Amino acid sequence: MASELSAGRDPQSERAPLHVTHAALFLAFLKMGLLGFGGVAPWVRQVIVEERRWMDHREFASLLGLSQVLPGANTMNTAVLLGDRFCGISGAAAAVLGLMAAPLAIAVAIVELYGAVSQNPYVAAAIAGAGAGAAGLVIGTGLKIARNLQLSPRIILVTLATFVAVGILRLPLVWVLVCLVPLSIAAAWFDPKS
């Protein structure tokens, strides 16, 4: 492997084509939906990149970027795109069904339970704590993805500008995207590392 890297070849790019079945897509996304209830994004990367090795870090970052630009939930878009990539429209359906099955069943049960205990102050405190934990998972996943990518200063600058505009200045996301998406595309296009 060291000789392949020194020769300038990426061993990930020379891997054999994957044969991913409908059942594999359904079960992988079922696992993501079950384990990541309330915060699926960290599990999506874990299962797709690290466990199943269906994509490398760069491919996953590209897929996630596309999923975030498309309307709808990021993980749902990822399920559709990945399912379609491996098994066409029926694969997209299998991935989406797997992603939604467990959370839907759990959500129905939680709504019933929450209706019975919603006035309890300890429940309100637990909900606030879960929100903070979910925010930490999102930040951790972003840092984990960024750690494995070799980003140019231009791309880092666009990322920081997006964070400042949305996270600190609280500008409307739509207008930030309208302004910064073209800059991001240009930064990636002219990035010598791409």
C-alpha positions in Angstrom: 0.0 0.0 0.0 2.9 2.4 0.8 4.3 1.7 -2.6 0.9 2.5 -4.3 0.8 5.8 -2.4 4.3 6.7 -3.3 3.6 5.9 -6.9 0.8 8.5 -6.8 -2.0 6.0 -7.0 -5.0 6.0 -4.7 -5.7 2.4 -3.6 -9.4 3.4 -2.9 -9.9 4.5 -6.5 -8.8 1.1 -7.8 -11.2 -1.0 -5.7 -13.5 -3.5 -7.4 -17.0 -2.3 -8.2 -19.4 -2.9 -5.4 -22.5 -5.1 -5.7 -24.9 -3.7 -3.1 -28.3 -5.4 -2.9 -31.7 -4.0 -2.0 -31.6 -5.9 1.3 -28.2 -4.5 2.1 -29.4 -1.0 1.5 -32.6 -1.6 3.5 -30.7 -3.1 6.5 -27.9 -0.4 6.5 -30.4 2.4 6.5 -32.7 0.6 9.0 -29.6 0.5 11.3 -28.9 4.2 10.7 -32.6 5.1 11.4 -32.7 3.0 14.5 -29.4 4.0 16.1 -29.5 7.6 15.0 -33.0 8.4 16.0 -33.0 12.2 16.4 -29.6 12.6 14.8 -28.9 10.3 11.9 -26.1 12.1 10.1 -23.2 10.8 12.3 -24.5 7.2 11.7 -24.8 7.7 8.0 -21.1 8.4 7.7 -20.2 5.7 10.1 -22.1 3.0 8.3 -21.4 4.1 4.6 -17.7 4.9 4.9 -16.3 3.0 7.9 -18.5 -0.1 8.2 -19.7 -1.0 4.8 -17.0 0.8 2.8 -19.4 1.7 0.1 -17.6 5.1 -0.4 -14.4 6.7 0.7 -14.2 10.0 2.6 -14.1 12.2 -0.4 -17.0 10.5 -2.2 -19.1 10.7 1.0 -18.3 14.4 1.4 -19.4 15.0 -2.2 -22.6 13.0 -1.7 -23.3 14.8 1.6 -22.7 18.2 0.0 -25.2 17.4 -2.8 -27.7 16.1 -0.3 -27.5 19.4 1.7 -28.1 21.5 -1.4 -31.2 19.5 -2.5 -34.5 20.3 -0.9 -35.5 18.0 2.0 -33.7 16.3 4.8 -30.0 15.6 4.2 -30.1 12.0 5.3 -33.2 11.3 3.3 -31.5 12.8 0.2 -28.4 10.7 0.9 -30.6 7.6 1.1 -32.2 8.4 -2.2 -28.9 9.2 -4.0 -27.0 6.2 -2.6 -29.9 3.8 -3.2 -30.3 5.0 -6.7 -26.5 4.8 -7.3 -26.4 1.1 -6.4 -29.9 -0.3 -7.4 -31.8 2.4 -9.2 -35.2 3.7 -8.2 -36.1 0.6 -6.3 -32.8 0.9 -4.4 -33.7 4.4 -3.4 -37.1 3.2 -2.2 -35.4 0.4 -0.2 -33.0 2.8 1.5 -35.7 5.4 2.3 -38.0 2.7 3.7 -35.2 1.4 5.8 -34.3 4.8 7.1 -37.9 5.7 8.0 -39.3 2.4 9.4 -37.8 2.3 12.9 -38.0 6.1 13.6 -41.6 6.2 12.5 -42.5 3.3 14.8 -40.5 4.9 17.7 -42.0 8.3 17.1 -45.6 7.0 17.4 -44.7 5.4 20.7 -42.9 8.5 22.0 -45.8 10.8 21.1 -48.2 8.6 23.1 -45.8 8.5 26.1 -45.0 12.2 25.9 -48.7 13.1 25.9 -48.9 11.5 29.3 -45.8 13.2 30.9 -45.4 16.5 29.0 -46.2 18.7 32.0 -43.3 17.2 34.1 -40.4 19.7 34.5 -37.9 16.9 34.4 -39.1 15.9 31.0 -38.6 19.5 29.7 -35.1 19.5 31.1 -34.4 16.1 29.4 -35.6 17.5 26.1 -33.3 20.5 26.4 -30.3 18.2 27.2 -31.1 16.0 24.2 -31.1 19.1 21.9 -27.6 20.0 23.2 -26.4 16.5 22.6 -27.7 16.5 19.0 -25.9 19.8 18.3 -22.7 18.2 19.6 -23.1 15.2 17.3 -23.6 17.5 14.2 -20.5 19.5 15.1 -18.5 16.4 15.7 -19.5 14.8 12.4 -18.6 18.0 10.5 -15.1 18.0 12.2 -14.6 14.3 11.5 -15.4 14.8 7.8 -13.2 17.9 7.5 -10.3 16.1 9.2 -10.1 13.6 6.4 -10.3 16.1 3.6 -7.4 18.2 2.5 -9.1 21.6 2.0 -7.6 24.6 0.4 -7.6 28.0 2.1 -10.3 29.2 -0.4 -12.7 26.4 0.6 -12.0 27.0 4.3 -12.7 30.7 3.8 -16.1 30.0 2.2 -16.9 27.6 5.0 -16.1 30.2 7.7 -18.1 32.8 5.8 -21.1 30.5 5.8 -20.7 29.8 9.5 -20.4 33.5 10.4 -23.3 34.5 8.1 -25.8 31.9 9.4 -24.5 30.9 12.9 -23.4 34.3 14.2 -25.1 37.0 12.1 -28.3 34.9 11.7 -28.8 35.9 8.1 -31.5 34.0 6.2 -30.1 30.6 5.0 -31.6 31.0 1.5 -29.8 34.3 0.8 -26.6 33.0 2.3 -26.8 30.0 -0.1 -27.7 32.1 -3.1 -24.5 34.2 -2.4 -22.1 31.6 -1.2 -22.9 28.5 -3.3 -21.4 30.1 -6.5 -18.3 31.1 -4.5 -18.0 27.6 -3.1 -18.3 26.1 -6.6 -15.7 28.4 -7.9 -13.4 27.7 -5.0 -13.7 24.0 -5.6 -13.4 24.3 -9.3 -10.1 26.2 -9.1 -8.8 24.2 -6.2 -5.5 22.5 -7.4 -6.1 19.7 -4.9 -9.4 18.6 -6.5 
